[in-house]
Amino acid sequence: MLASFAQADTGQAIIDADQHPENWLSHGRTYSEQRFSPLDQINTHTAKDLKIAWYHDLDTNRGQEGTPLVVDGVMYATTNWSKVEAFDAATGKLLWQYDPKVPGDVAVRGCCDTVNRGAAYWNGKIIFATFDARLIALDAKTGTLAWSVDTLPRDAHLGNVKSYTIDAAPRVAKGVVVIGNGGAEMGARGFVSGFDADTGAFKWRFYTVPAPDNTPDHAVSDRPLSELAYKTWGPNGTWRQSGGGGTVWDSMTYDPVTDLLYIGVGNGSPWNYKLRSEGVGDNLFLGSIVAVRPETGEYVWHFQETPQDQWDFTSTQHIITADIPVAGKPRHVILHAPKNGFFYVIDAATGEFLSGKPYVPVNWATGLDPKSGRPHTVPDALYSLTGKPWLGLPGDLGGHNWQPMAYSPQTGLVYIPAQQIPFGYVASDNPQLHSVGLNLGLDMARIGLPDDPKVKTEAAKALQGWLLAWDPVAQKEVFRVDHKGPWNGGVLATGGGLVFQGLATGDFHAYDARTGQDLFRASLQSAVMAPPISYAVNGKQYIAVEVGWGGIYPLLMGGIARTAGWTVNKSRIVVFALDGDKTLPPLNDKGFLPVKPPASFDSAQAERGYGDYMTFCAACHGDNGESGGVLPDLRWSGAITARDAFYRVVGQGALTAYGMDRFDGAMHAEQIEAVRQFLLKRANATYAREVQARQNADGTPDNIGPVFK
């Protein structure tokens, strides 16, 4: 039985994963993170017969981004607010639940929802991270606590310690569990930490950007930071206060072939390169892949994909290793499609750049140097240096975001959830850092869309999403499947010649991996962002996926997100099989109905409140005061009708238990009142339009949008 084998040596079990394809033992199934399952019972001929085998409704309807694990017939799923549930993988019977009780007020620390992307399995333990930066191990059989550690080094040069969150899945290699964190948008310094997977004991820490004045951290990263990175940063700049960024908020891949751990490093803090580093240097290791030894964290090599980052072009996107021919010879490589729009093939042992081509429309660079891989940056794209606005392709959400891609060794193709979401970058010259809220170095009052339906309609047309089949050898597109809009789900490839993906529309599809032909479609009633997995129990193959709309796109993009592919929300886990016999219940879609606002407001105050709303509120409640349907739409909040009530919520934190922190440390009372006046203005400007949009053909109101904690 695998159970005893995995508990004795889980690392070897993951290496030998293809001998036990019924399991999904690690985040990407294998250490290569290819997200390819050899199971083929569900294939191009049988996919049409898929039905729901079981489903489980979750207790919060926020975004769900997790990859479940399956070990010997038991599924382990992490969900929003860092909760964990274990199920009988064949029937859906709930075996146990664990709630780490993340405080509600830490929600404000995150840019992109209180999501969780998954857990690790090791020697009979389920190991996961919490949004408030703990690392926890549970007994896999009972769900009881084995150990818990704080991942933050409280005495280090961290920037704003209140900005740190974790929503990523930990990886375990050679008995060391490795985890990073998020927070660069708020003001943080990036690092990854290694802990003993059996005991939780601290092993090592690698910082991804230098400390002010090249101060030693007494960490394994001291030497590469001192010798390589520090000289690539300006002698002054706000990075000394903000931490510089470089958070490792998602992808890490261990490669047993090279015995290296590849770390995807994020964006700068603030985004504004001129403010951050005085417009000086490449700012290592931002926008880079860094290779370290998993047991010690020792630096081996790095490759920087986006020097001088000022576009939020992270390299934290999914990292795959594979063996492919390069120049006619077999090569063990890294395959990477980061935010910046170029697809990279990199030697896995040395970090040598092998090739790179745009996989989505790109206007910030004209190409890559064929030897070094350094981008040929367009001068006008350096908006923080020119002082002129820049409409970027890709925008800050990237040509590919966190949603995992997949590689099929059968077809030799990489399947990428690609997208186009332009973004208008407008630099600010204000170096002030906020204790909460965004610290981007952008003029937030100038980046939102005007309240013009025609403009929004045209903008929505520019928002695109597609499943891209990419040949990494020829560096070219083989086929694509166009979707209604962006922010679609991660991808699974299988031995049955299929590619599975869920969409922002709520549809779940199986495509022919060679042609893109749509072979199966099911409506799951809510957007799917999470990647599917495949497993088997007693010889029967299943396909499972978490369902739930959330993350930065629907939170921030507001009304335009609804225009370009929005759906109501119902978070659940859905599992398919060829003999499934379940159907989803009718969806209760009661939601954010518009409430007629007070007619009077102060126009001058409203004008002043717009910038503060965009800085402190828009990331959760939507651009220009319009919610994307995930968190409350403040235009229809009862709190905006009275100054005192609004201040109690926004200033004093009356709803902190529900994820709404207090802002009296970042805004004074008159600023908070100006935000209220701005919301009153937006409510009056949009009320009639929103009511009309909800009218059925017979004139009765039609409910729209989800409501949840």
N, C-alpha and C positions, 0 to 999 in steps of 0.2 A: 504493500500500500504506500502511496505517496505521502500520506500523513506522517508516518514515522520517518520516512526519508527526508521530507521537507523540514520537519522539526529538528532533525539531526544536522542537516546541512542545507539550509534553504538556498544559499548562494549557488550550490551545485545543482539544486533542483531547478532554479531559474535558468542556468546555463543549459540544462537538459530539457527545457520546457517543451520542445517539440516531441519528446517521448511521452509527454503527458498533456496533450492538447486540450483535454477536458477542463484543465485549470486555467485561470488567469492570475498568475502568482505575483506579478509586479505591475507597476503603473502602465507600461507599454507592452505587457505580457512577457517579453523577453528583455534582456539587458540592452539589446540593440534598439529598443523602443520603436520597432517597425509597425506595431499595431496590426500585425498580420496573424490571423488564426488559420492553421492548416485544416480545420474542420470543414468538411465538404458535403455533409448531408443536406444542408440548405445550399442550393446551387442555382445556376442560371435556369435550370429546368423546373425546380421545385419552389423557387422563391415566391411565385404567384400564390402558393397555398399557405403562406404564413398567416397566422392568427395570434391573438394575444393569449398567452398561456396563463399569465397572472400579472397583477399590478398592485402597487401599494401606494396609497396617497400619503404624502409627507405632511408634517405638521406646520410647515411654513411655506408660503407661496412666493418666496423670493427666488432669486436665480439659483439654479442647480447646475454645477459644472463638474461633478465628480465622475471618476472612473471607478466603478466597483471592482473588487477583487473576488475571485472565486477559488476556494481551496477545498477540494474533496467534498463537493456538493453543498458548501456553505458560501453564501454571498455576503460580503462586507461592503457596505456603502457609506460614504460620508456625505453629509448634506449641509445646507446653509446653517450658519451659526455653529459650525464645527461639530455637529452631532454625528454619531455613528450608530448604524443599525446592522444587525446580522439576521439573515433569512435562510430558510431552507431554499436552496437555489432551484429546486424542481417545483415546489408548491407555492412559494412566497410566504410560508408561515414565518412569523416574526419570532426569532429565537431570543434576542436581547437587544436592548437599547442603551446608549450611554450619552449623557448630556454633560459636557464640560462646564456648562453654565457661564458662558462668555458674557461679561457685563454689557448691557445694551449701549452704554455710552461710548464704547470703543468703536462703534460703527462709523463715527465721524473721522476716525483715523484713516479709513480706507477710501481710495478713489473710486472703487469699482464693485461695490456690494460686499456683503458679508459671506461670500461664497467659500466653498472648500472643494479642492480638485481631486482629493483622494488620499488613500492610506498606503502604507507598506506592510507586507507580511514578513515576519522573520522569527523562526524558531518558536512557533506557537503563539506569537504575539501580533496584535494589530497595532501599528504605530502611526500616529497622525499628529498634525499640528493644529493649533487653535488660532482663531483670529486675533486673540490677544497675546500671541507669540509664545505659547507654551508648546512643548513637545511631550506627547503622552503615549504610553504603551498600555494596552489592555490584554488580558488573557483572552485568546481567540475563542475558547470554548464557552466562557462564562460572561465576558464583558467586564470583569472586575479589574480594577486599577492595578497595574504592575509597577509602574513608575511614572513620574511626571517631573519635568525640568523647565526652568525659565531659560529661553534661548538668548535673551538679551544680556550683553555684558554691560552692567550698569555703570561701570567706572571708566568706560572707553570714550573716545571722541566720536560721538554718534550723530551729531546734529540734533534734531528735535526728537527726543526719545518717545514722545507721545505720537509720533507719526508711524511707528512700526506696527505692521500687521503681518500675518501669514495666511495665505489661502492656497498655497501650493501643496503638492503631494511630496512627502519625503522620499528619498531613495536610500537603499541600503546596499552597501558593497563591502565585502570582506569583513562583515561584522560591525561596520560603522554606518550609522544612520546620519544622513546629511540633509540639512534644511537651510533655506535662505529666508528671505522676507520681502515685503513690499514697503512702500512709503516715500519713494523718491519725489512724487508729485507734491508731497506735503513738506518735505525737508528732512532727508535721511541720508546716512552713509551706508553703502551696501557691504554685506559680508555673508559668508556661508560658514556654518559650524558643523563639526562632526562630533557625534556622541556614541558611546558604546550601546549597541542595539539591545544587548541583554540586560544592562543595568542602568542606562541613562547617564553614565559618567561622561563628563566632558573630555574630548580627545584633542581637538584642534579648532582653530578659527582662521579663515582667510578673508582679509578685507580687500575689496575690489577697487577702492580708490584711496589715495594717501590721506593721512591726517594732516591738519594744519602744521606748517613749519617742518614737515617730514618727521613728526614726532613718532618714535617707535611705539608700536602697540604691544610689543613682546609677544607677537604672534608669528605664525609660520609665513605670513605674507610680508613681513618687515623688509626682507632683502629685495624681492622683486618690486615692491612699492618704492623703495629708496633708490634702487639702481635703474629702474625702467620707467616707473609711472610719474614720480614727483616732478621731474623736469618737463613733463608734458602738460603741466597745469600752470596757469598764470600765477605770478607771485602774490597777487591780491585777488579780489573778487569775492562774491558772496558764497562760493563753495566752502570757504573757511567757517562760515556760520551754518550754512544749510546742510553740510555734510558731503555735498558733491554728487550724491545719487549713486548710481551703479548697483541698485538693489537686484538681487537674484530672486525674482518673484515667481518664477515658474520653472523652466526646463533645466534639468540636470540629467546627464546620461553616463552611466558607468559602462566601460567597454572592457570585458575580460580579455579580449585579443591583445590590446595594448596595455592593459592594467592601468588605464587612466580614467579619471572622472572629468567629464566636460561640463563646464558651468556656463550658462548663458547669462550675460551681464546686461543690466538694463540701462535706462536713460540717465541723463544728467539732472542735477537739482541745483538751481532751477533749470528749466529748458533753455532759457535765454543764455546763449553762449557768451555774449559780451558781458552780461552781469555776472555770470557764474565764474568765468575765467579770464575776464578782460579781453576776450577774443584771442587768446593766446593758447597754443598747444593743441594736441590731439585729445588730451584728457583721457589717458588710459586709467582703468580698463573699461571705460564706458563703451557700450555697443560692441562688445567683444565676446568671443568664446575663449575661455581660459581652461587649460588642462592642468590638473593637479593629481597627485597620488592620493588614492582614497583613504589609505590608512593613516597618512600624516598630514595631508593638505599641502604637501610640497609642490611649489610651482614647477611646471615642465615647459609649457609654451603658451602663447596666446596668438589670436588672430583678431584684429580689430576690423569689424565690418563697416562701422560708421564713425570715422574720426570727426572731431569737432561737432558732435551731435547737438542739434538744436531743434529737432523735429520730433522728439520722443521716439526715435527709431531704436527700440530695444532689440537685443539679440537673445531675449529670454524665450523666444519661440522654440517649439518642439525640435529637438536634436535627434537625428537618426544616424546609426552607423550601418554600413552595408558594404558588400564586395561587388564592385562594378568594374568594367574595363575602362581604362583611361589611356588614351593614345595606343589602343590595341593591346594593353597589358592589364592583368588583374591588379586591382588596387583596393585596399581597405580604406574606406573614406567616411567622412561626415557629410551628410546631406542636410542642408539648412535653408529655410525660407523665412528669414527674419522680416521685421516690419518694413525695412527700407525698400522692399520691392525686388531685390536681386536674389536669385537662387544660387547658392554656393556649393561647390564640391571642394572639400578640404581634406588633405591627407590626415588620417586619424592619428598616426604616430608622431608626426612632426609639426602639424599645423600649416604645412605648405599649401598655398593657394593653388588650386588646380584649374578651376574654371568658375565663371559666374555670368549669368545673363538675367535680364529683367523677366520676371514671371507675371507681372502686372504692369499697367502703364506707370511710367516713372518720369517725372520732370525735374527732380532736384539734382540729378546727375546724368551725364551723357553716356556713361558706361564705366567699366572698371579697367584699371591697368592690367594688361594680360599677364604680367609677371608678378606684381605685388598684390593685385586685387584691390588696390586703393581706388576709391571712386573719383571720377572726374566731376567735381562739384560745380554746378552752375552758379556763377557769382551772385545772381539775384536771389538764389535760394538762401543765401546767408543773411536772412532778414534782420537778425540781431545786429549785424555789422553795417548793413546798408541803411537801416532805419525805415525801410519801406515794407509795407505788407507783402506777404507771399502766400499764394494759394497753392498748397502743396499736393502732389500726387506721388506716392501715397500721402495721406494725411497722418495725423497723430495715432490713429487706430490701426494703421499699417495695411499693407497688402495681404497680410496674414497675421492674425493675432494669436491668442493663447490656444484656440481650438486646435487640437492635434491633427496632424496630417498622418498619412499611412503610406507604407511602401510594400508593394507586392513583389516577391522574388519570382512569381509566376510570369508576370507581365513586364517586370523591370521598370515599372512606372511609380512615381510618387503622386499621391492624390491629395491635393491641397484645398482646404476651404478658403478660397481666395476672395478678395473683396476690393471695392473701390469706394472710399469715403473721403473726399477732398476735405482739407482743413485750411482755414485762413489764419496764418500766423501774423500777429501784430505785436511787435516788441514793446515792452514798457521800459522806462528808464528809472523806475522806482525800485531801489534795492531793498525795501522793507520786507522783512519776513514775518509771516503770521504764525501765531501759536497754534491755530487750527485752520483748516481750510487749505486751499490750493496755494502753492508757492511756485508758480510757473515762470514768473518774469514776463508775463504777457499782459497786454492791456485788455483786461477781461470785458471792459465796457465796449470794446470795438470788434469782438470776435463773433458775437451772436448774429443770427439771421434777423432781418427786419420783419415786422409783423405784417407781411404782405402775402396773401395766399398764393399769388402768382409766382412770387419769388420762391416760396417753399415748394410749390409744385415743380418748378424747374430744378431746384436743388435736389428734390427727391429723385428726379430722373438720373442725376449723376451718381446716386447711390446704387451700387451694383454688387451682386454676389454671385459666385459660380463655383462649381466643383471643377477643379483643374487637374487634368491628367498630364503629368510632366515627365518627359524623358530626361533623366539626369546625365545620360551619356552624351546625347546629342544636344542637350540644353535647349529643348524646344517643347512647345505645347503639342500634345497628340490629339486631345479632344477636350471639350469643356461641356458642362451641363449648366445652362443659365438658370438662375433662380430669381425670384421676385425682388429680392433685396439682399443686403449684407447681413452679417452677424449670424451666420448659420453654424450648424453644429460641427463637432469634430468627426473624424472619419475612421472607419474600420474596413480593412481588406481581408478577404477570406480565401481559403483553398477551394471554395466552390465557385471561384471566378466572379465574386461579387464585391461591390463597394457599398457600404451602408453609411447613410448620413441623414440626420434630422435637420429641419429648416426653421427659420424664424417664423414661418407661416404656420407652424404646428404640424406640418407633414413629415412623415418618416419614409425614406426611400431605400430601395435596393437597386443598384445600377449594375449593368454588365461592366466588368472591370476592363474589358478590351475595347468596348465601343461607346460606353456611356448610356446605352439603351436603358430606359426606365422599366424595370421588371416588377416592381412592387411599390405600392404607396398605401400608407395608413395615416389617418388623421388622429393625432394625439392630443388635440384640443388646446395645446399651449406650445409656445416656441421651444425648440430643442437646441441647446448650445453644447451640451455634453457629448463626448464621443461614445459610440456604442462599444460593447465587448461581445465576444462569443465564448461559450463554454458548453460542456456536455455533462449530463447526469444520467447514469444507467443507459448509455449509448444514444441518448437523445440530445440533439444540438439545440441550443437556445441563443437568441440575440437579445441583449438587454441594454437599456439606455435610461439615463435620468432625464426628466422633463422639467422645464421651468425657465421662465423668461427673466432675465436680469443682466447683471454686468454693466459695464460703463456705457455701452451703446444705447440701450433703451433708457438708462437712467439719465444720461446727459442730453441725448439728442431730442428728447421730448416729443413734441408734435410731429416732427419730421420723421422720427422713427416709426410712428404709427402709420404715416403716409406711405412709407417704403417697405412695409412688411410686418406691421405690428399685429399681435394677436392677444387675446385675453390670457390669463395666467392660471394654471393649476399645476402645482408641483407634485410629481409622482415618479415612481420607478415603473417602467413598463417592460415586460419580457415576452418575447415572441417564440413560437415553435410551430412546426408544420401541423401539429394536431391541436393547436390552441382552440379553446372554446369560450373565451371570455370577451365581453364587450365593455367599453367604458360607459359609465353612467352619464346621463345628460348633464351638461355643464351649467352650473349656476354662474352666470356672467354679470351679476349685479356689481356695479363698480362706482367709479368716481363721477357721479351725476353732478352737473353744474348746479350751483346754488346761487340764486340771484344776489349779487353783492350790493353793499351800500353804494349809492350813486355818487357820493361826493368823495373826493380825494385831493391831495395837494400835489399839483403837477410838478412844482419845483422840487419838492421832496422826492417824488417818484423818480424824477430824472437822476437825482443824486443816489438813490437806492439801487439803481440798476447795476452799477459796477460791483457793489458789495454783494448783491444777490448772485451775480455770476461768479464771484470769488468764493463765497462761503456756502451757497445753496444749490447752484445749478448742477453740480456733479451728482446730486441725489434726486433733486426735484425737477430737473429739466431746464434746458436752454430757454431763456426769455420767459420763464414762469410757466412753461407748459410741460407737464409730466408725461413721460413715455408710457405710463400705465403700470409702473412697478411700485413705486413709492407714492405717498399721498400727493395729490395735485393741490398745491397751496392756494390756488385761485379760489377753490371751493371750501377751504378750511374755515370753520367757525371762528378760529382764533384771529383771523385778519379783521374781523368786524370791530374789535376793541383794542386800543393801545395796550392796556394793562394785561389783557389775556395773551396777546401776542408776545409781549415781553416776558411773561412768565414761562412761555414755551421756549422761545428762542434765546432769551437772555439768561434765564434762571434754570432752564433744563427741567421743566415739569414732566417731560416725556422721555427722560434719559433711559428708563427701563425698556422703552420701545425702540431704542436706537437713535434718538434725537438728542444730541449733546447740547450743552449750554455754550453760548457764544459771547457772554459778557466780558470774557477775557480778551477777545479779539475785536469786538465792536462796542462802542459806547452806546448809550441809550438812544441818542438821536440817530445814529446809523441804523440801529435796529428798527426804529420807527420809520426811517426812510425806506427800508426794505418792505415794510408793511404797506406803505403808500404805493410803492411800485407794484406790489401784488394786487392792490385794489385797482390800480390803473389797468393792469393786464386783465383782471377779471371783468371789468366793465367793457374793455375793448373786444373781448372774445366770447362773452356770455351768449349773445344771440347766435353767433356762428356755431358754438358748441351744442346749443339746444337743437338747432336745425339739423346738425349732423346726426343727432340721435333719433330723429323722427322716422318711423316706419312709413310705409306707403299709405297706411290707413290713418296716419297722423298721430298715432300713440307713441309715447316715448320708447326708445330702444336703449337698454342699458349697455354701457361700454366700460371696459377697463376692470382690472382686478383690484381687490382690496385685501390687504393682509398685513400682518405685523412684520 
